[in-house]
Amino acid sequence: LPHIDLILMDIFLPEEDGYQVLSKLRAHPRFSDTLIVAVTADVAMDNVERARSAGFDGFIGKPIDPDRFPNQIRNILQGEKVWELE
């Protein structure tokens, strides 16, 4: 598979939550330099802080704003931190 630059990860997944999947991805050498951003409708501040302390590289709240989303992704890929609740 080609190099993966960015993974957008929902925190609430059917089998495991995004925090568990994040932990597995971070442990795998293939994803050591991949940016992983939490994407969720649960935009409570404690969830944002949990995502930050868990090791996510950013946070985008749902619903995703189609006007802002391209710039959010561009900023993340350019190394800027994006921690946006809406």
N, C-alpha and C positions, 0 to 999 in steps of 0.2 A: 504494500500500500504506500501511497505517497505520504510525504510529511504532512502532518495535520497542524495547522497554525492556531486554530480556535475551536473550542467545543462550547456550545451553549447547552447548559444542563438544567433541566427542570428539577427542582428540589423534591417534588412529590411524584415519584415514579411508582409503577405498579408492584414490582417485586422488592426493590430496595430503594431507600431514599437517596437523593442526590449526594448527601454527605458520605454515605457508604460507597457509592460509585466513585466519588471524588477521591476518597482514600485509596481505593484500588488503582485508579488511574495514576495517582501521584507515586505509587509504589512501583509502577512499571516504567522501565527506562525509556521506552518508546515515547512516552508522554511527559518526560521530565521538563521539557521546555515548551509544552503546549499550554496556551492560555485557556483557562476554564472559567467560564462566567455563569453564575447562577441566574436563572430566569424563573420567576415565580409570581403568582398573584398574591402571595402572602407577603405583603410589604411592611409588616410590622418592624419597628426599629430593632427589636431583639433578634429577629430573623436575619436582618442585614448584618448585625454584629456577629451572629453565629456563623454566617457565611464567610465573613471576613476572617474570623479566627480559625475557621476550618481549613482555610487555604485557597478559597476561590479568588480569582484575579479580578473579579468585578461582580456587579449585581445590576440586573435590569428587571424592573417590575412590569408585570402584566396588568392591563393589556398593553401590548407593545404599540408604541406610537409610530405609525408607518412614515411619518415625516421626519422623526428624529432617529429612527433605528439605523439607517445607513451611516449617519455620522457617529452614532454610538459605536458601531462595529469598526468603522475607520479609526476612531480614536483609540479603541482597545488594541487594534493591530499595530498602531503606531507607538504603543507603549504607555499610553495615558490610562489612568485609572478611571473607571466608570462605575460609580456606586449610586445609581439613580432609582428612586422609588416609583417614579411614574414616567 
